[in-house]
Amino acid sequence: MLHDLGGLLFIALGLVLVAAGFVWQGGALRPLSTKRAQAAAMRDRSRNLLRSADMAIAEARRRAARDEPAIVTVEDVTRVACRHYGHLFVEREEAAAALRQRYEAADCRVDCMTDAFN
C-alpha cells in the first residue's frame, strides 16, 4: 500500500507540473528590448563582415599565381557577405572598413593588393 501511495503521489506531481507548463506556455520572463536587439544585430553584422573579409582574402590568396600578389576587392567582401551570411545590401564604406581592418591584421601588405584604401 505504501508503494501505491508513493507512485500515485509521483504521478500527481507530474500532472501538476504538466498543467503548470500549459498555463505558463514558456513565456519569456523579460522581453527583449529593442535597444538590445539592435545592438546585437549590429555586433553580428560587424562580425559577419570581418569574417567575410577574411574569407575574401583567403580566396584571393588561393586564386593568385605563385609569384603574383593576391588582389582583394571590396566587391569580393560584399559578394561573400551576401552569399554566406545572407546580407541583402552591404554599403561599400562598411565593406571597405572591414577589409582594411582584416587586411592590416593579416599582414597582407606583403602579398596582397586591395582597393579598400581608395
C-alpha positions in Angstrom: 0.0 0.0 0.0 2.9 2.4 0.7 4.3 1.8 -2.8 0.9 2.6 -4.3 0.7 5.8 -2.4 4.2 6.9 -3.5 3.5 6.1 -7.1 0.2 8.0 -7.0 1.9 11.0 -5.4 4.6 10.9 -8.1 2.0 10.8 -10.9 0.0 13.6 -9.3 3.1 15.8 -9.0 3.9 15.1 -12.7 0.4 16.1 -13.7 0.6 19.3 -11.7 3.9 20.2 -13.4 2.4 19.5 -16.9 -0.6 21.6 -16.1 1.6 24.5 -14.9 3.6 24.2 -18.2 0.4 24.5 -20.2 -0.7 27.6 -18.3 2.7 29.3 -18.4 3.4 28.2 -22.1 7.0 29.1 -21.9 6.6 32.8 -21.9 9.7 35.0 -21.5 10.4 36.3 -18.1 11.8 39.6 -19.5 11.0 40.6 -23.1 14.0 41.5 -25.3 14.3 45.3 -25.5 14.5 46.9 -28.9 17.8 48.6 -28.0 19.5 45.4 -27.0 18.2 43.6 -30.1 19.5 46.4 -32.4 22.9 46.3 -30.6 23.1 42.5 -31.0 22.2 42.8 -34.7 24.9 45.5 -35.2 27.5 43.2 -33.5 26.5 40.3 -35.6 26.7 42.3 -38.8 30.1 43.7 -37.9 31.4 40.2 -37.1 30.0 38.8 -40.3 31.6 41.5 -42.4 35.0 40.8 -40.7 34.6 37.1 -41.4 33.6 37.9 -45.0 36.8 40.0 -45.4 38.9 37.1 -44.0 37.2 34.7 -46.4 37.7 37.1 -49.4 41.4 37.4 -48.5 41.9 33.7 -48.3 40.0 33.1 -51.6 42.2 35.7 -53.3 45.4 34.1 -52.0 44.2 30.8 -53.3 43.5 32.2 -56.7 46.7 34.1 -57.1 49.6 32.6 -59.1 52.8 31.7 -57.3 54.7 34.9 -57.8 51.8 37.3 -58.2 50.1 39.4 -55.4 46.6 38.4 -54.4 44.0 41.0 -55.4 41.2 41.5 -52.9 38.4 44.0 -53.7 35.6 45.5 -51.7 33.2 43.7 -54.1 34.7 40.4 -53.1 33.8 41.1 -49.4 30.3 42.2 -50.4 29.8 39.1 -52.5 31.0 36.8 -49.7 28.7 38.6 -47.2 25.7 38.2 -49.4 26.5 34.6 -50.3 27.5 33.2 -46.9 25.6 35.4 -44.4 22.6 36.5 -46.4 23.1 40.2 -46.2 20.9 41.8 -48.9 22.8 45.0 -49.1 26.3 46.0 -47.8 27.5 49.5 -48.2 30.8 50.0 -49.9 32.2 52.0 -47.0 31.2 49.3 -44.5 32.8 46.5 -46.5 35.9 48.6 -47.2 36.3 49.3 -43.4 36.1 45.6 -42.6 38.6 44.8 -45.4 41.0 47.4 -44.3 40.9 46.1 -40.7 41.4 42.5 -41.7 44.0 43.4 -44.4 46.2 45.0 -41.8 45.6 42.3 -39.2 46.6 39.6 -41.7 49.7 41.4 -42.8 48.5 41.5 -46.4 50.8 44.3 -47.5 53.4 41.6 -48.2 51.4 39.6 -50.7 48.1 41.3 -51.4 46.6 44.4 -53.1 43.3 46.0 -52.4 41.1 48.9 -53.4 39.8 49.3 -49.8 42.1 52.3 -49.2 40.8 54.3 -52.2 
